[in-house]
Amino acid sequence: MRQRQLFSVFLLLLAFVSFQKLCYCDDQTVLYESFDEPFDGRWIVSKNSDYEGVWKHAKSEGHEDYGLLVSEKARKYGIVKELDEPLNLKEGTVVLQYEVRFQEGLECGGAYLKYLRPQEAGWTPQGFDSESPYSIMFGPDKCGGTNKVHFILKHKNPKSGEYVEHHLKFPPSVPFDKLSHVYTAILKPDNEVRILVDGEEKKKANLLSGEDFEPALIPAKTIPDPEDKKPEDWDERAKIPDPNAVKPEDWDEDAPMEIEDEEAEKPEGWLDDEPEEVDDPEATKPEDWDDEEDGMWEAPKIDNPKCEAAPGCGEWKRPMKRNPAYKGKWSSPLIDNPAYKGIWKPRDIPNPDYFELDRPDYEPIAAIGIEIWTMQDGILFDNILIAKDEKVAETYRQTTWKPKFDVEKEKQKAEEEAAGSADGLKSYQKVVFDLLNKVADLSFLSAYKSKITELIEKAEQQPNLTIGVLVAIVVVFFSLFLKLIFGGKKAAAPVEKKKPEVAESSKSGDEAEKKEETAAPRKRQPRRDN
């Protein structure tokens, strides 16, 4: 009885803790989209004529989990999900997170999200396009030389009133596989922003640092004066030719860099009258050669065999050597320039657009938009989250992304191992078949060649029989070996007498093959220029 009471108390505590976590998540969750249900009515597809890509509610490959699918290649896509009420980014921590899977890989395309300003900024969900104003753009993008997880803050300059895109420097790269990945951006009250990929921190930056964002949110205090001009007499040359230098009298500017080596002698045995190349005596004019169409046929050239044993052929010339008298063009030596003033630059003046910030002046987020142009299909978005606490994002990663990723990773590993085994088996089979074909050509197996060849052909058609065929042929060879060893002495003498004939036959066969190769028509030679 006591055990039952303890168990009941345990269940109540468990339910209470779960309820507390649920309430905590609900209280800290601004938006969560699982796509478990069709998105119609909750998401608004852009009616802009440029955005013809069709969004679909589809399952992730290998899972029962649904997502928002990019279904066609080479299209622009636009879709919007409005928040119940705008989110003020200036209040506390904000976490932006979502999953995306490139089911067909990613060669050229984006899969980023835009966190849009309120519609008072001048846009509508039906007219959503690339010009719709956003506060933050975040997510993977890869095409050509671009391969990064974007984080772009669009910030208003309080002096000029202009909205400027500030890009995170040295952002993380995009994973190259076809697995589900989760991207997280955490904005902290102390101006820190952290980028996570699959829950692992890949980048930490300060929003107000010029070392982390380009251009910097806070402009430079001074700028070069655009009205300042370099004086005409400003000399930037650190060195100048010595005006007092004089060319030495023995300096010969016309002396060549190289001269003939007068001490060189022609090697003994040099064949002056032999050309380095001669016509190939074995070449024959192809039967299909047309003199009118292809020009007069000439045999291809080969190295003159007479020159191989000689030190050289053709006209002998003395080799060249460096001219010890060569000095080249004379020029005055350089000296320090007494008028040198350094590299000129305009003077600095106070920057009229300079301002100071303690925190970025974020614009509120009123909607999430996906506005991409991609050459890939099969891009699946899922589990889009905006939260006010990192723990909420971690909970969703562990419960929605991690189980899928683990299944996909195991499947990928199994496929890679299977592919590796298949490649290894194919390589092994090729070695076996090549060896068996050579063995079948042995002269003492001529009586069995047809059977061996038949077995090899069957094994090539059905690779899974390779081991069985190999065993069968080994048995045949072993039987022949036993027969040769224990078959009797009388049969031995004729075998020994026939050995020279076999060798002669093999030799004549090789010669016949060589003649056939020589007699085979050669490829048409290109027309030679005289």
Long-range contacts (C-beta under 8 A, 24 or more apart in sequence): 21-395, 24-389, 24-392, 25-392, 25-395, 28-387, 28-388, 28-389, 28-391, 28-392, 29-385, 29-386, 29-387, 29-388, 29-392, 30-83, 30-87, 30-386, 30-387, 30-388, 31-81, 31-83, 31-84, 31-368, 31-384, 31-385, 31-386, 32-383, 32-384, 32-385, 32-386, 32-387, 32-396, 33-81, 33-383, 33-384, 33-385, 34-66, 34-382, 34-383, 34-400, 35-66, 35-67, 35-68, 35-381, 35-382, 35-383, 36-66, 37-66, 39-68, 39-79, 42-81, 43-68, 43-79, 43-80, 43-81, 44-79, 44-80, 44-81, 44-82, 44-125, 44-126, 44-128, 45-78, 45-79, 46-78, 46-79, 46-80, 46-125, 46-126, 46-127, 46-128, 46-129, 46-371, 47-126, 47-127, 48-78, 48-127, 48-128, 48-129, 50-76, 50-129, 51-75, 51-76, 51-77, 51-78, 51-128, 51-129, 51-371, 52-76, 53-77, 53-78, 53-374, 55-79, 58-380, 60-101, 60-103, 60-180, 60-380, 60-382, 60-404, 61-103, 62-407, 62-408, 62-411, 63-404, 63-407, 65-382, 65-400, 65-404, 66-382, 67-99, 67-101, 67-380, 67-381, 67-382, 68-370, 68-380, 68-381, 68-382, 69-378, 69-379, 69-380, 69-381, 70-372, 70-374, 70-376, 70-377, 70-378, 70-379, 70-380, 71-377, 72-377, 73-374, 73-375, 73-376, 73-377, 74-374, 74-375, 75-373, 75-374, 76-371, 76-372, 76-373, 77-370, 77-371, 77-372, 77-373, 77-374, 78-128, 78-129, 78-369, 78-370, 78-371, 79-128, 79-369, 79-370, 80-116, 80-125, 80-128, 80-367, 80-368, 80-369, 80-370, 81-367, 81-368, 81-369, 81-384, 82-125, 82-366, 82-367, 83-365, 83-366, 83-367, 83-368, 83-386, 86-118, 86-364, 86-365, 86-366, 87-364, 87-365, 87-366, 87-386, 88-362, 88-364, 89-135, 89-136, 89-187, 89-362, 89-363, 89-364, 89-365, 90-359, 90-361, 90-362, 92-189, 92-388, 93-186, 93-187, 93-188, 93-189, 93-388, 93-389, 93-390, 94-186, 94-187, 94-386, 94-387, 94-388, 95-184, 95-185, 95-186, 95-187, 95-385, 95-386, 95-387, 95-388, 95-389, 95-390, 95-392, 95-393, 96-136, 96-138, 96-184, 96-185, 96-186, 96-187, 96-385, 96-386, 97-182, 97-183, 97-184, 97-185, 97-383, 97-384, 97-385, 97-386, 97-387, 97-393, 97-396, 97-397, 98-139, 98-182, 98-183, 98-381, 98-382, 98-383, 98-384, 98-385, 99-180, 99-181, 99-182, 99-183, 99-381, 99-382, 99-383, 99-400, 99-401, 100-139, 100-140, 100-180, 100-181, 100-183, 100-379, 100-380, 100-381, 100-382, 101-178, 101-179, 101-180, 101-181, 101-379, 101-380, 101-382, 102-177, 102-178, 102-376, 102-378, 102-379, 103-178, 103-378, 103-379, 103-380, 104-178, 104-376, 104-377, 104-378, 105-176, 105-178, 105-376, 106-140, 106-142, 106-174, 106-176, 106-376, 106-379, 107-142, 107-143, 107-375, 107-376, 108-142, 108-143, 108-144, 108-374, 108-375, 108-376, 109-141, 109-142, 109-143, 109-372, 109-373, 109-374, 109-375, 109-376, 109-379, 110-139, 110-140, 110-141, 110-142, 110-143, 110-372, 110-373, 110-374, 111-139, 111-140, 111-141, 111-372, 111-374, 111-379, 111-381, 112-137, 112-138, 112-139, 112-140, 112-141, 112-150, 112-370, 112-372, 113-137, 113-138, 113-139, 113-368, 113-369, 113-370, 113-384, 114-368, 114-369, 114-370, 114-371, 115-365, 115-367, 115-368, 115-369, 116-365, 116-366, 116-367, 116-368, 116-369, 117-363, 117-364, 117-365, 117-366, 118-364, 118-366, 119-366, 119-367, 121-363, 125-367, 128-369, 128-371, 129-371, 130-371, 132-369, 132-371, 133-163, 133-363, 134-369, 135-362, 135-363, 135-364, 135-365, 136-185, 136-365, 138-183, 138-185, 139-183, 140-174, 140-181, 140-183, 141-174, 142-174, 143-375, 147-173, 147-174, 148-172, 148-173, 148-174, 149-173, 149-174, 149-183, 149-195, 149-197, 149-202, 151-185, 151-193, 151-195, 151-203, 153-207, 153-213, 153-217, 153-360, 153-362, 154-363, 155-217, 155-360, 155-361, 155-362, 156-361, 156-363, 157-219, 157-353, 157-355, 158-355, 158-361, 159-352, 159-353, 159-354, 159-355, 160-353, 164-215, 166-213, 166-214, 166-215, 166-216, 166-217, 167-213, 167-214, 168-193, 168-195, 168-203, 168-205, 168-212, 168-213, 169-205, 169-211, 169-212, 169-213, 169-214, 170-203, 171-195, 171-203, 172-197, 172-202, 172-203, 177-412, 178-408, 178-412, 179-405, 179-408, 179-409, 179-412, 180-380, 180-382, 180-401, 180-404, 180-405, 180-408, 181-405, 182-383, 182-397, 182-401, 184-393, 184-397, 186-390, 186-393, 189-359, 191-359, 191-360, 198-397, 198-401, 198-405, 199-394, 199-397, 207-360, 208-357, 208-359, 208-360, 217-357, 217-360, 218-354, 218-355, 218-356, 218-357, 219-351, 219-353, 219-354, 219-355, 220-351, 220-354, 221-350, 221-351, 221-354, 222-348, 222-349, 222-350, 222-351, 223-348, 223-349, 223-350, 223-351, 224-345, 224-346, 224-347, 224-348, 224-349, 225-346, 225-347, 225-348, 225-349, 226-346, 228-346, 228-347, 229-346, 230-344, 231-344, 234-341, 234-344, 235-337, 235-339, 235-340, 235-341, 236-340, 236-341, 236-342, 236-343, 236-344, 237-337, 237-340, 238-336, 238-337, 238-340, 239-334, 239-335, 239-336, 239-337, 240-334, 240-335, 240-336, 240-337, 241-331, 241-332, 241-333, 241-334, 241-335, 242-332, 242-333, 242-334, 242-335, 243-332, 245-332, 245-333, 247-330, 248-330, 251-327, 251-330, 252-325, 252-327, 253-327, 253-328, 253-329, 253-330, 255-323, 255-325, 255-326, 255-327, 256-323, 256-326, 257-322, 257-323, 257-326, 257-328, 258-320, 258-321, 258-322, 258-323, 258-326, 259-320, 259-321, 259-323, 260-318, 260-319, 260-320, 260-321, 261-318, 261-319, 261-320, 261-321, 262-318, 264-318, 264-319, 266-316, 267-311, 267-312, 267-316, 268-311, 269-310, 269-311, 270-310, 270-311, 270-312, 270-313, 270-316, 271-306, 271-307, 271-310, 271-312, 271-313, 271-314, 272-313, 272-314, 272-315, 272-316, 274-304, 274-306, 274-307, 274-310, 274-313, 274-314, 275-304, 275-313, 275-314, 276-303, 276-304, 276-307, 276-313, 276-314, 277-301, 277-302, 277-303, 277-304, 278-302, 278-304, 278-305, 282-518, 283-522, 284-522, 286-521, 286-522, 286-523, 286-524, 286-525, 287-521, 288-521, 288-524, 289-524, 289-525, 294-524, 294-527, 295-527, 295-528, 297-525, 298-525, 298-528, 299-525, 300-525, 425-463, 426-463, 428-466, 429-459, 429-460, 429-463, 429-466, 432-466, 432-470, 433-459, 433-460, 433-466, 436-469, 436-470, 436-473, 439-473, 439-477, 443-502, 443-505, 443-506, 444-480, 444-502, 445-480, 448-476, 448-480, 452-476
